């Protein structure tokens, strides 16, 4: 496996991964991201699901699924995909979330759209003398 069509860097597997996102109305892009997370995390995948209050300024916020419904969709999808993978779903109240607290995390899965947030996670971890995420 490699990181992308132009990227020849080999993909590494880790015991503990993390992903953050809104995951509203789970669609193919979300499923690809979650599948990558499930494949790259051998033991546990932590999912930061954006808290409702962080979405208050979003356009068409009245069409957004409630937090519990978004969590249920993510959990159901991942359980079907990888039933043995341990999942921890947490409410994401800021960009860094538990990724800046759980020292044992090893990898973060992100998209081009969320790359800046992943960088913020690494800066927060560096500030706490924690290892950066792969």
MORA-V253428 format. One record per backbone hydrogen bond with DSSP energy under -0.5 kcal/mol. CO is the residue of the C=O (numbers start at 1). NH is the residue of the N-H. If there is no record, write none. Layout:
# MORA-V253428
CO:NH ; CO:NH
This chain:
# MORA-V253428
1:11 ; 6:8 ; 7:4 ; 9:3 ; 14:42 ; 15:43 ; 15:44 ; 16:106 ; 16:107 ; 17:46 ; 18:109 ; 19:48 ; 21:50 ; 27:31 ; 28:32 ; 29:33 ; 30:34 ; 31:35 ; 32:36 ; 33:37 ; 34:38 ; 35:39 ; 36:40 ; 37:41 ; 40:14 ; 40:42 ; 43:86 ; 44:17 ; 45:88 ; 46:19 ; 46:48 ; 47:49 ; 47:90 ; 48:21 ; 48:50 ; 49:92 ; 51:54 ; 51:55 ; 52:55 ; 53:56 ; 55:58 ; 58:61 ; 60:63 ; 61:64 ; 66:70 ; 67:71 ; 68:72 ; 69:73 ; 70:74 ; 71:75 ; 72:76 ; 73:77 ; 74:78 ; 75:79 ; 76:80 ; 77:81 ; 78:82 ; 82:85 ; 86:45 ; 88:47 ; 88:90 ; 90:49 ; 91:93 ; 92:51 ; 96:99 ; 97:100 ; 98:101 ; 98:102 ; 101:103 ; 102:105 ; 106:134 ; 107:18 ; 108:110 ; 111:115 ; 112:115 ; 114:118 ; 115:119 ; 116:120 ; 117:121 ; 118:122 ; 119:123 ; 120:124 ; 121:125 ; 122:126 ; 123:127 ; 124:128 ; 125:128 ; 125:130 ; 126:129
